[in-house]
């Protein structure tokens, strides 16, 4: 679903936006002292999606990438390129990503 939404955004309202899609565990809820807590999403996979979005803008034509584990969940629904290796700031291991092809 996220991949379809990303492709639709690129086609319509946000052609210059870079999008990174990762799947996994995260925390969604209030963060901070109860008097000024705000809703936030945090976790490794949230950070990974942010990092690959920046990478996508510099290294792909479509500006959309997804991690290999994420694409395995949706491979029959989406066209993607060949695997690419991304070295990302703040991520200690190489990340395998694929460009989502927008037609």
N, C-alpha and C positions, 0 to 999 in steps of 0.2 A: 504494500500500500504506500509506503514512504517513497519508494522508487517511482511509482506512477505519479504521485503528487509532485516530486521533483521535476520530472519530465514535463508535466503540465505547467508548472511555474516557469520553466525555461521557455516554453513555447508561447506563453501569454504575457505575463506581467513582469517577469524578472529575467530577461535574457542575459544580463551582465552578471547575475549572481552566481557565485560558486557554491556548490552543495556537496557535502560529505555525508555518507550514510553508513552507520555502523550499528550493530545490534549487540545486545548483552544486558548486563545488570546495571542499574543506576538507582539513585535515590531521588524521589520527587516529593518535596514537602517544605515546610517552613524551616529556614536556616537562620540562625542568629538568636540573640536574646529575645525572650518572649515579647518584650515591649516594642521591639523594632524588627522582628523576624519578617522575612519575605519569602515567598514561594520561589524555589530554585530547583534545578535539576543538576545533580553532581554525580560524578563517577568516571572511571577510566574510559568507558565507551562513549560518554558524552564528550570528553576531551579529545578522544580519537577522532570522532566525527568532525569536530572543530578543526583539528589539525589537517585532516585529509581534504577538507573543504578548501583551505588555503592552498594546499598542494595542487588540487584540481584546477584552480584558477590559473596556475602558472604552467601546468604540464599537460593539459588536455584541451581538446577542441570544444567539447561539450560543456566543460566546467562541472560535470557531475561524476563523482566516483563513489564506489561502495567497496567495503572490505570483502574479501573472498568468502568468509563465513556468512556474511549477510547475503551475498549473491547466490550462494548455494541454496538458500531458502526461497529464492525467487527466480532462479535461472530459467525456468520455462516460461516466465511471463515478460522477460525483458531481454533486449539485445545488448550485449556488452562486448568490449574489446578484449584484447589479450591481457594476461596478468602483467602488472607492473610492480616494481619494488619501490616503495616510498620510504626514504629516511626522513623522519619527522622530528622536529624539535620537541623535546620533552617526552618522547617515546623511546624507550631503551632498545627495542628490537625493531628490525625491519618489518614493514607492514606491506602485505600483498593486497593490492587494490586493482580494480578494473574500472575502466571508463564506461559509463552508461551512455549508450549511443542514442542520440536524439535524432529522429528522422522527420 
